[in-house]
Amino acid sequence: MFIGIAVKDFPPLCIVTLRTSQAALVLLGLTYLLHLILPKDRNTWVSFLAISMLDSVIPFSLIVWARTSIKCACASIMFKEMKRSTAPYLFGL
């Protein structure tokens, strides 16, 4: 429902950027509160980038872009199926 309202006023990529940035800030805050140390090596950050692109940014971008022309019910079905279809590829199941 949020996407349906936001897509009327903002471009799809802006919505995805705001959504993923908010999630990143929440996770960064949790790492600070839990006294976790962020990795320093480049390979780990490249892996994080690849996972975030495949699991969040690309699917959310496609769903928000599709939401400009389809109904909310269809978009919610696509959103649910997105997690089911991307998780096996990320975890090798």
Disulfide bonds with the S-S distance in Angstrom:
none
